[in-house]
Amino acid sequence: MKRIISLLTLFVIGCEKNIESDYIGYDCDEVISYYQESVAPILSNHCVGCHSGSSASGSLALDSFDGAVIGIMNGNVIHRINMETSNPLFMPLGSEKLSQQQLDIIQNFSELLCQ
Ligand code: HEC
């Protein structure tokens, strides 16, 4: 339980910190619950194997709220996951394309962040 509370605190701080950097006007509660329920499971199943910790591929860690927000807001994640699988830059590298539903979830998340 203690661990859950500290994780939640991290998310909240992460969200508020992003707001202060003044390029976002999103609703933290909504963004955090959408991230936890829908976005994080996709990233953790398909991306985190390569994109986590200090040696993350492409220096992009997708195992934290902040990392996901940065990668999604700067457009790189959406750009890569929507490429043709034959493109060498396609992500997830070496795997199938995400399902349309998963692509939609990540797209919706970026719209929540950028509203
Ligand atoms: C098998 C390992 C692997 C998996 C799985 C993987 N990636 Fe990558 N990713 C890489 C490597 C290696 C690079 C660095 C080379 C490059 O840029 O293509 C990279 C680079 C990237 C970049 C460019 C870095 C940046 O900040 O612009 C993005 C964005 C990205 N990956 C997103 C994703 C997403 C989203 C997923 C899951 C849907 C994913 N990757 C899954 C290995 C992987």
Boltz pocket constraint, residues with backbone or C-beta under 6 A from the ligand:
constraints:
  - pocket:
      binder: B
      contacts: [[A, 42], [A, 43], [A, 46], [A, 47], [A, 48], [A, 49], [A, 50], [A, 51], [A, 57], [A, 58], [A, 59], [A, 60], [A, 71], [A, 76], [A, 77], [A, 80], [A, 81], [A, 88], [A, 89], [A, 91], [A, 92], [A, 93], [A, 94], [A, 98]]
      max_distance: 6.0
